[in-house]
Amino acid sequence: MRDPIRQFKAEFFRALGHPARLKILDALRDGEKSVTQLQAFVELEPAAVSQQLAVLRGKNIVESRKVGTTVLYQVRDPQLYDLLEVARRIFNNHLIDTQAMLAELSAETAPASKLERGRRPRAR
């Protein structure tokens, strides 16, 4: 199936699908940063940060500019943070639903647990 738009979207979301890359994007939320600054924030080795930046750069999610010997990175389109905020709200809704299901499950099993505690094993 040739579907270049869906393929592009899938690759874009795949690029966002790594915790280190999301943490890098969080660090860039308040402006451009160097690899050294990102390394301190993400707590990864410089090579690992550079590798994650290469993925983000390859999908045009971040862009770089050189200042002297320092390369600074920034998010290419700030609307990305709108997307991440919507995702955060969706995840929050899932967590709320999960908490509600756990509360229901707990309520269903609580009476059974009380009954089991009330029973004493028969002496033989």
N, C-alpha and C positions, 0 to 999 in steps of 0.2 A: 504494500500500500504506500503510494507516494503522497505524502501530505506534509509539505515543507513547513507550513505554519505550525502544525501540531508538533512536528519534530523540533522546531525552534523553541517552542514553549517548553517541551519536555526537557530539552538540554538546558534551558534557562533555569528551570526549577531544580534540575539535577545539580547545577552549580551552586544553588542555595542550600542544597541538601547535606551540608557537612557542618558540624558544630564549630569547627575552627573558622570556617568562612563566615558563618553567622556572627561569631564573636569579633572577627575583623570588621565586619560591617557595623556592628555596634560601636566599635572604637572610632570608626570614621564618621559616625553620626554628627559629631560636633566639629568636623573639619578635617582637612588633610593631615596625614601623618606619614612619617618615615617608617621603613622596615624596622628600625631599632625601636621606635615608639610602639609599633604594633606588636613586636616581639614581647616587650615588657607587658603589654596589656593581655595578649593571648597566652603568654607563658609557654611559648614554643621556641625551638631553635630557629635561627635566622633562615636556614635552608627550608624548613617546613613552612614558615610564614611566606617565603618567596614562592614556594610551590603553590600554596593556596591562593596567593595573589595572582599567580599566572593563570589559574583556572578562572578567577573572577575577571581578570583582564581579557582573557580569551572569549568571554561571553559579553564583553562590553559593559560589565557591571561596575567596574572601577576603571579609572584612568590615572595615568601618572604624568608627572612633569619633573624635570631634573633641575635642581638648584645647586650649582657647583658640583660637588661629588655626591650629593644627597638626592635620592629619588623620593618624591612625595606622592602619596596615593590619596585619591578621593573618590567618592561615589559619583558615578557619571550622571545619574538621574535621581534627584532627591525623592521623586515619587516612589522609589523603591521602599522607603520607610513607611509610606502609606500602605503598601502591599504587606510589609512585615507586621504592621499594626493590625491589619485585618486578620492576618494569620494568627496573631496572638489572641485576638478576640474569639476566633473559631476554636483554638485550642482550649481557651478558658471555658467556653461553652461545653466542650467535650468533657472537661474535668468536672464541671458542675453536674452534667448528666451522669458521669461515673460515680460521683459522690452520692447522688440521689439513688442510684441502683444499689450501691453498697449499703446505704441506710435502709432501703427496703429489704435487702437480703438479711441484714442484721436483725431487723424487726421480725422477719419470718422465722429465723432460727432461734431467736431469744426464747420464745415459749417452749420450744423443744428442749433447749438446754436446761431450762428450769425443771421440766418434767424429769429429765435424765438425772439431775442432781437430787431430786426428791426421791427417786427410787434407790433402794438399798439392795445390795446383792443378798440373795437368800442364803442362809447357812445350810450346808448339806449335812 
